[in-house]
Amino acid sequence: MVGKSADRFDGILLSIAQECEGGVQEMMDIVFSFLARKTDFYTGGAHDAAERLVMEKFRKHGESARLEAAKKKAENEEIDRKRRERREKEEKELAAAAAASSGSGQSDDSRICEVTEEEAAKIEAEEKQKKENEKKSVDAEQPKAEENGDKKPEGEDEESEEDKGKLKPNSRNGADLENYNWGQTLEEIELRIPLKGAYKARDLVIDISKKHLKVGIKGKDLIINGDLYKEIKQEESTWVLEDKNCVLINLEKINKMEWWPKLVTSDPDINTKKVQPENSKLSDLDGETRGMVEKMMYDQRQKEMGLPTSDDQKKQDMMKKFMEAHPEMDFSKCKFN
């Protein structure tokens, strides 16, 4: 039976595969050569026992690979279907809104009636005065909004003192640094380290632990050698050498409910308030996890605007109901946080 117990050999087999310039054919040749030279695989049983065993395992894992591929294809098709449905729904809503607007315009036109020049001049003067009053009201409110720290129009919002100097997240919600770049989802970190030159896996120094990461080339200064921002699942984290010149490392987070501001503690911080999660991915989560993620995103937006979080709002609503149920009590000297 092959399950999680076999996963522990993935790193070794990946290293062998990376060393085989001839691809799968060369790797298979190496494996069967090893069995012939170092074991009784070919001679320990009946004449065709080895061949039957190979074909049995080939069919077994071939079938599981096909089933997994079919499952992923079905999942991708379901995601595409949901996206199409959502897009079609949005298009219908836009069309309905446009039709309603058009209908409303036609209805207004049907009520147009002829007026005299004096009446027209009076109406024009009233409209002009109304616009001037509205403009004065907006101009008067603007300084107050700025004094109270209200959010400015999009593109003009200022960073808080706490966030000044922090890096803006890259397109993958991570950071592009001098020697490497990283991105993240709520579940994992994807780290890319370009190498200046072509190397093989055996030329590299890569050590992934729960709280520390070490990456480099043998005989040279390490590229990364520091404590991770938070602990990771060491056994679920992997690395691979791509095209002999780039190390790709995937680190699985233990806490899947927070964005990392940095990869290792020595890195500069990114502004996690500017992280842009992929909303389409929320549909892939189970109900409980999706609810937790949406609550976290809502609370973060509320905090940015200086408004109560969902928990704060619940407390306020409970206190309001209690006060309404007990009008005989004096709450004027009470302080509520």
Buried (B, 14 or more C-beta within 10 A) or exposed (E): EEEEEEEEEEBEEBBBBBBBEEEEEBBEEBEBEEBEEEEEBEEEEEEEEBEEEEEEEEEEEEEEEEEEEEEEEEEEEEBEEEEEEEEEEEEEEEEEEEEEEEEEEEEEEEEEEEEEEEEEEEEEEEEEEEEEEEEEEEEEEEEEEEEEEEEEEEEEEEEEEEBEEBBEBBEBBBBBBEEBBBBBBBEBBBBBBEBEEEBEBEBBBBEBEEEBBBBBBEEEEEBBBBEBBBBBEBEEBBBBBEEBEBBEBBBBBEEBEEBBBBBBEEBEBBBBBEBEBEEEBBEEBEEEBBEBBBBBBEBBEBEEEEEBBEEBEEEEEEEEEEEEEEEEEEEEEEEEE
